[in-house]
Amino acid sequence: MIRGMSAPSFMDLALETAESAGKAGEVPIGCVIVRDYEVIAKAGNRTLTDRDPTAHAEILAIRQAAEAIGTERLVDCDLYVTLEPCTMCAGAISFARIRRLYYGAADPKGGAVESGVRFFAQPTCHHVPELYGAVGETEAATLLKDFFKARR
């Protein structure tokens, strides 16, 4: 666990995690969960590695964080992720009661925060975290563009 990192550094750690996922052949998305200025979980996408369509960075990090603190309610935790969460991940963030969500690049095609279904704006959403978009946006977008450009 890493203590004393500031908010921009938490996104930097998520970007480093995303880069590692990309080097492993996964879509380069990274996630870090912080509680009391301490990193309690971090994960990159592992859908291919785990052969699991739910192995998104956010889902894996939420599972780690819940295990680390011994509860499924992450009410005093902040989540940093390099790409706007999809509907599945937005739902998990809501169910986990994440306090704040910081995300990098917008995802007009698959995102569910500012794009698509706008999950947190729905009346059926039980918990809405504080939202902060475009944190590390340029770096996150470049990482994704470079990854997909190399694949084409």
Secondary structure in CASP SS format (residue, H / E / C, confidence):
PFRMAT SS
TARGET T0000
AUTHOR 0000-0000-0000
METHOD secondary structure of the structure
MODEL  1
M C 1.00
I C 1.00
R E 1.00
G C 1.00
M C 1.00
S C 1.00
A H 1.00
P H 1.00
S H 1.00
F H 1.00
M H 1.00
D H 1.00
L H 1.00
A H 1.00
L H 1.00
E H 1.00
T H 1.00
A H 1.00
E H 1.00
S H 1.00
A H 1.00
G H 1.00
K H 1.00
A C 1.00
G C 1.00
E C 1.00
V C 1.00
P C 1.00
I C 1.00
G E 1.00
C E 1.00
V E 1.00
I E 1.00
V E 1.00
R E 1.00
D C 1.00
Y C 1.00
E E 1.00
V E 1.00
I E 1.00
A E 1.00
K E 1.00
A E 1.00
G E 1.00
N C 1.00
R C 1.00
T H 1.00
L H 1.00
T H 1.00
D H 1.00
R C 1.00
D C 1.00
P C 1.00
T C 1.00
A C 1.00
H C 1.00
A H 1.00
E H 1.00
I H 1.00
L H 1.00
A H 1.00
I H 1.00
R H 1.00
Q H 1.00
A H 1.00
A H 1.00
E H 1.00
A H 1.00
I H 1.00
G C 1.00
T C 1.00
E C 1.00
R C 1.00
L C 1.00
V C 1.00
D C 1.00
C E 1.00
D E 1.00
L E 1.00
Y E 1.00
V E 1.00
T E 1.00
L E 1.00
E C 1.00
P C 1.00
C C 1.00
T H 1.00
M H 1.00
C H 1.00
A H 1.00
G H 1.00
A H 1.00
I H 1.00
S H 1.00
F H 1.00
A H 1.00
R C 1.00
I C 1.00
R C 1.00
R E 1.00
L E 1.00
Y E 1.00
Y E 1.00
G E 1.00
A E 1.00
A C 1.00
D C 1.00
P C 1.00
K C 1.00
G C 1.00
G C 1.00
A C 1.00
V C 1.00
E C 1.00
S C 1.00
G C 1.00
V C 1.00
R C 1.00
F H 1.00
F H 1.00
A H 1.00
Q C 1.00
P C 1.00
T C 1.00
C C 1.00
H C 1.00
H C 1.00
V C 1.00
P C 1.00
E E 1.00
L E 1.00
Y E 1.00
G C 1.00
A C 1.00
V C 1.00
G C 1.00
E H 1.00
T H 1.00
E H 1.00
A H 1.00
A H 1.00
T H 1.00
L H 1.00
L H 1.00
K H 1.00
D H 1.00
F H 1.00
F H 1.00
K H 1.00
A H 1.00
R H 1.00
R C 1.00
END
